[in-house]
């Protein structure tokens, strides 16, 4: 078994910080004043529709491209290139040599990060065994399924036990089973002390994995902070089913309440649940079902980024 990394050299509060990052490509401004803070050891989501500026932001953070203006630091270094040996990066554009064996593909990526080739091969075999791909170690990439090949590339991203792991749209093209496996791998890396940043246009992944997110729309940060704080911008939702169709209790139901599957659905009034419940009981509603639901991240995204941005956040269908 490959020993978890011992992350001892960097103890800063934030693994990544960016202030007012701007990137212009000619007359086009792709990123417009992005600021964010990624706590060390956290799983951080960069959330937004395709074309929002997520990939450009990640590339600036990693020093692959320079910002037109603004500053960033990675693992305490002002120049991201100085932290490159401690970073693992999975780009959106996947690339593996189809004739190369799985073990050698992972080892090759480790060697590029400074691992001796013999050690890289040893680690590659251990990682493949840990992820139930040991029997595929000496088979060419072209013989692997899409999910297996993506796992191989992910293992190549983490083989050198980086302190910072950056994944650009890592769930793209994976079926539901492989998406769940990838989520578990991301959690495991964070549990071992790494900081993980991933971009996605699928809200459910960010909701399950992240404590902190940045919502990016049209190159700007519409929200940056805790997922709970994003949800807290909306009131809880009430779902009510009653025996009575009318009566004094109707006066406490907001005018914009809608009907869904036999329930009245509306935002919880600012006065809270107790006055609402009392008014329903005293007003003869005859409560059959009453649920107060916390708003999901999708609802918060719509409120923060707008309907048009939310419409572009398409849930991927299994391949």
C-alpha positions as CSV (number, residue, x, y, z in Angstrom):
1,X,0.0,0.0,0.0
2,X,1.3,3.5,-0.9
3,X,1.8,5.5,2.3
4,X,-0.2,8.7,2.6
5,X,1.8,11.8,1.9
6,X,3.3,13.7,4.9
7,X,2.4,17.3,4.3
8,X,4.8,19.0,6.6
9,X,6.4,21.9,4.7
10,X,3.4,24.1,4.1
11,X,1.2,25.2,7.1
12,X,-0.4,28.3,5.7
13,X,-4.0,28.9,6.3
14,X,-4.8,29.1,2.6
15,X,-3.1,26.8,0.0
16,X,-4.2,29.1,-2.9
17,X,-5.1,32.8,-2.9
18,X,-6.0,35.1,-5.8
19,X,-6.7,38.8,-5.8
20,X,-8.4,40.5,-8.8
21,X,-7.2,38.2,-11.5
22,X,-7.9,39.5,-15.0
23,X,-7.1,37.8,-18.3
24,X,-7.6,39.4,-21.7
25,X,-7.2,37.6,-25.0
26,X,-7.1,40.5,-27.4
27,X,-10.3,42.4,-27.1
28,X,-12.0,39.6,-25.1
29,X,-11.9,39.6,-21.3
30,X,-12.2,36.0,-20.3
31,X,-11.7,36.6,-16.6
32,X,-12.7,39.8,-14.9
33,X,-11.4,40.4,-11.4
34,X,-11.5,36.9,-9.8
35,X,-10.6,36.7,-6.2
36,X,-10.7,33.6,-4.1
37,X,-9.1,31.8,-1.1
38,X,-8.7,28.1,-0.9
39,X,-8.2,26.8,2.7
40,X,-5.4,24.2,3.1
41,X,-6.7,20.7,3.3
42,X,-10.1,21.5,1.9
43,X,-12.0,20.4,-1.2
44,X,-12.9,23.6,-3.1
45,X,-15.2,23.8,-6.1
46,X,-15.0,26.2,-9.0
47,X,-18.6,26.2,-10.2
48,X,-20.0,27.7,-13.4
49,X,-21.3,27.0,-16.9
50,X,-19.0,26.1,-19.8
51,X,-17.3,29.2,-21.0
52,X,-17.6,31.0,-17.6
53,X,-13.8,31.4,-17.2
54,X,-13.1,28.4,-14.9
55,X,-10.3,26.8,-17.0
56,X,-8.6,30.1,-17.6
57,X,-8.7,30.9,-13.9
58,X,-7.2,27.5,-13.0
59,X,-4.4,28.0,-15.6
60,X,-3.6,31.4,-14.2
61,X,-3.5,30.0,-10.6
62,X,-1.0,27.3,-11.8
63,X,1.2,29.7,-13.8
64,X,0.4,28.0,-17.1
65,X,-0.6,31.4,-18.3
66,X,0.1,34.8,-16.8
67,X,-2.8,37.1,-15.7
68,X,-3.2,40.4,-17.5
69,X,-3.3,41.9,-14.0
70,X,-3.9,40.7,-10.4
71,X,-1.9,38.5,-8.1
72,X,-1.9,34.9,-6.9
73,X,0.0,32.6,-4.6
74,X,0.2,28.8,-4.5
75,X,1.4,27.0,-1.4
76,X,2.9,30.2,-0.1
77,X,4.8,31.0,-3.3
78,X,4.1,34.1,-5.2
79,X,5.4,32.4,-8.4
80,X,3.3,29.3,-9.0
81,X,6.1,27.7,-10.9
82,X,8.1,27.5,-7.7
83,X,5.4,25.1,-6.3
84,X,5.1,23.0,-9.4
85,X,6.7,19.9,-7.8
86,X,4.1,19.9,-5.1
87,X,1.1,20.3,-7.5
88,X,-0.8,17.7,-9.4
89,X,-2.9,18.9,-12.4
90,X,-5.5,17.1,-14.4
91,X,-6.4,19.2,-17.4
92,X,-9.8,19.2,-19.1
93,X,-8.2,17.9,-22.3
94,X,-7.2,14.4,-21.5
95,X,-4.1,12.9,-23.1
96,X,-2.5,9.4,-22.8
97,X,-0.4,7.5,-25.3
98,X,-2.8,4.7,-26.5
99,X,0.0,2.1,-27.0
100,X,1.6,2.8,-23.6
101,X,0.9,0.3,-20.8
102,X,-1.2,1.7,-17.9
103,X,1.7,1.2,-15.4
104,X,4.1,3.0,-17.6
105,X,1.7,5.8,-18.4
106,X,1.4,6.6,-14.6
107,X,5.1,6.2,-14.1
108,X,5.9,8.5,-17.0
109,X,3.8,11.2,-15.4
110,X,5.6,10.6,-12.1
111,X,9.0,10.9,-13.8
112,X,8.0,14.2,-15.2
113,X,7.5,15.4,-11.6
114,X,10.9,14.3,-10.6
115,X,10.4,10.7,-9.4
116,X,13.1,8.2,-10.3
117,X,11.6,5.9,-12.9
118,X,12.0,2.7,-10.8
119,X,10.2,4.3,-7.9
120,X,7.5,5.7,-10.2
121,X,6.8,2.2,-11.5
122,X,6.6,0.8,-8.0
123,X,4.2,3.5,-7.0
124,X,2.2,3.0,-10.2
125,X,1.7,-0.7,-9.5
126,X,0.6,0.0,-5.9
127,X,-1.9,2.7,-7.0
128,X,-3.4,0.4,-9.7
129,X,-3.8,-2.4,-7.2
130,X,-5.4,0.0,-4.7
131,X,-7.9,1.0,-7.3
132,X,-8.7,-2.5,-8.5
133,X,-6.8,-2.1,-11.8
134,X,-3.8,-4.3,-11.0
135,X,-4.7,-6.8,-13.8
136,X,-4.6,-3.9,-16.3
137,X,-1.1,-2.7,-15.3
138,X,0.6,-4.1,-18.4
139,X,-2.2,-3.6,-20.9
140,X,-2.2,-0.8,-23.3
141,X,-4.3,2.3,-22.7
142,X,-6.3,1.7,-25.9
143,X,-7.7,-1.5,-24.3
144,X,-9.1,0.3,-21.2
145,X,-12.6,1.7,-20.9
146,X,-13.0,5.4,-20.8
147,X,-13.5,5.3,-17.0
148,X,-10.4,3.2,-16.5
149,X,-8.3,5.5,-18.7
150,X,-9.5,8.5,-16.8
151,X,-8.6,6.7,-13.5
152,X,-5.1,6.0,-14.9
153,X,-4.6,9.7,-15.7
154,X,-5.9,10.7,-12.3
155,X,-3.4,8.3,-10.7
156,X,-0.7,9.9,-12.8
157,X,-1.8,13.2,-11.4
158,X,-1.3,12.1,-7.7
159,X,1.6,9.7,-8.0
160,X,4.1,12.2,-6.6
161,X,1.8,12.8,-3.6
162,X,1.2,16.5,-4.3
163,X,0.1,18.9,-1.6
164,X,-2.3,20.6,-4.1
165,X,-4.4,18.7,-6.6
166,X,-6.2,20.7,-9.4
167,X,-8.8,18.9,-11.5
168,X,-10.4,20.6,-14.4
169,X,-13.9,19.1,-15.2
170,X,-12.8,15.7,-13.8
171,X,-16.3,14.2,-14.0
172,X,-16.9,15.0,-17.6
173,X,-17.8,11.9,-19.7
174,X,-17.9,9.5,-16.7
175,X,-20.9,7.2,-16.0
176,X,-22.6,7.4,-12.6
177,X,-20.5,4.5,-11.1
178,X,-17.2,6.1,-12.1
179,X,-18.3,9.5,-10.9
180,X,-19.0,8.1,-7.5
181,X,-15.6,6.4,-7.4
182,X,-13.9,9.7,-8.4
183,X,-15.8,11.5,-5.6
184,X,-14.4,9.0,-3.1
185,X,-10.9,9.4,-4.4
186,X,-11.2,13.1,-4.0
187,X,-12.4,12.7,-0.4
188,X,-9.5,10.3,0.3
189,X,-6.9,12.8,-1.0
190,X,-8.3,15.5,1.3
191,X,-8.3,13.1,4.2
192,X,-4.6,12.5,3.6
193,X,-4.0,16.2,3.9
194,X,-4.0,17.4,0.3
195,X,-5.9,20.5,-0.9
196,X,-8.1,19.7,-3.8
197,X,-9.6,22.2,-6.3
198,X,-11.9,21.1,-9.0
199,X,-14.0,22.8,-11.6
200,X,-17.4,21.6,-12.7
201,X,-20.6,22.6,-14.4
202,X,-22.5,19.9,-12.5
203,X,-23.8,21.3,-9.3
204,X,-24.4,18.0,-7.5
205,X,-20.7,17.2,-7.3
206,X,-19.9,20.5,-5.6
207,X,-22.8,20.1,-3.2
208,X,-21.6,16.6,-2.1
209,X,-17.9,17.3,-1.9
210,X,-17.3,21.0,-1.1
211,X,-17.4,23.1,2.0
212,X,-16.3,26.2,0.0
213,X,-17.0,27.2,-3.6
214,X,-16.6,30.0,-6.0
215,X,-19.5,30.6,-8.5
216,X,-18.2,32.1,-11.7
217,X,-20.4,33.5,-14.4
218,X,-19.2,35.5,-17.4
219,X,-15.7,35.8,-16.1
220,X,-16.7,37.2,-12.7
221,X,-17.1,35.8,-9.2
222,X,-20.7,36.0,-8.3
223,X,-20.1,34.3,-5.0
224,X,-17.1,33.0,-3.0
225,X,-17.5,31.3,0.3
226,X,-19.0,28.4,2.2
227,X,-21.7,26.3,0.6
228,X,-23.9,26.8,3.7
229,X,-23.6,30.6,3.3
230,X,-24.7,30.3,-0.3
231,X,-27.8,28.3,0.8
232,X,-28.4,30.8,3.6
233,X,-29.2,33.5,1.1
234,X,-32.5,31.7,0.5
235,X,-35.3,31.0,3.0
236,X,-36.3,27.4,3.7
237,X,-39.0,25.9,1.5
238,X,-42.3,24.8,3.0
239,X,-44.3,21.9,1.4
240,X,-47.8,21.7,2.8
241,X,-50.7,19.3,2.2
242,X,-54.1,20.0,3.8
243,X,-57.5,18.4,4.1
244,X,-59.3,21.8,3.8
245,X,-59.1,23.6,0.5
246,X,-60.0,27.0,1.9
247,X,-60.5,28.8,5.2
248,X,-58.9,31.4,7.5
249,X,-55.6,29.6,7.3
250,X,-55.2,30.7,3.7
251,X,-54.3,34.2,4.9
252,X,-50.8,33.0,5.9
253,X,-50.0,31.4,2.6
254,X,-47.9,33.7,0.4
255,X,-49.5,34.8,-2.9
256,X,-46.7,33.3,-4.9
257,X,-47.2,29.8,-3.5
258,X,-47.4,27.1,-6.2
259,X,-49.0,23.7,-6.3
260,X,-46.7,20.6,-6.9
261,X,-48.1,17.1,-6.6
262,X,-50.9,18.0,-4.3
263,X,-48.8,20.2,-2.1
264,X,-48.6,24.0,-1.6
265,X,-45.0,25.0,-2.0
266,X,-43.7,28.4,-0.7
267,X,-40.9,30.1,1.1
268,X,-41.0,30.0,4.9
269,X,-42.2,33.4,6.1
270,X,-39.7,35.6,7.9
271,X,-41.6,35.1,11.1
272,X,-40.5,31.5,11.2
273,X,-42.2,28.1,11.5
274,X,-44.0,28.5,14.8
275,X,-46.4,31.3,13.8
276,X,-47.0,29.5,10.5
277,X,-47.9,26.3,12.3
278,X,-50.1,28.0,14.8
279,X,-52.0,29.9,12.1
280,X,-52.6,26.7,10.1
281,X,-53.9,24.8,13.2
282,X,-56.1,27.6,14.4
283,X,-57.3,28.3,10.9
284,X,-58.6,24.8,10.3
285,X,-56.2,23.7,7.6
286,X,-56.3,20.1,8.6
287,X,-52.6,19.4,8.1
288,X,-51.9,16.1,6.4
289,X,-48.2,16.7,5.6
290,X,-45.8,19.5,6.4
291,X,-42.1,19.6,5.5
292,X,-39.6,22.4,5.8
293,X,-36.7,21.9,3.4
294,X,-33.3,23.5,3.3
295,X,-32.7,25.1,-0.1
296,X,-30.2,23.2,-2.2
297,X,-27.1,24.5,-3.9
298,X,-28.9,24.6,-7.3
299,X,-31.5,27.0,-5.8
300,X,-28.8,29.1,-4.4
301,X,-26.9,29.1,-7.8
302,X,-30.0,30.3,-9.5
303,X,-30.5,33.1,-7.0
304,X,-26.8,34.1,-7.2
305,X,-25.9,33.6,-10.9
306,X,-29.3,33.9,-12.5
307,X,-31.6,31.7,-14.5
308,X,-29.5,31.9,-17.7
309,X,-26.3,30.7,-16.0
310,X,-28.2,27.9,-14.2
311,X,-29.8,26.8,-17.5
312,X,-26.3,26.1,-18.8
313,X,-25.4,23.9,-15.8
314,X,-26.5,20.7,-17.5
315,X,-26.5,17.4,-15.6
316,X,-24.4,14.9,-17.5
317,X,-26.1,11.7,-18.6
318,X,-24.3,8.4,-18.1
319,X,-22.2,7.4,-21.0
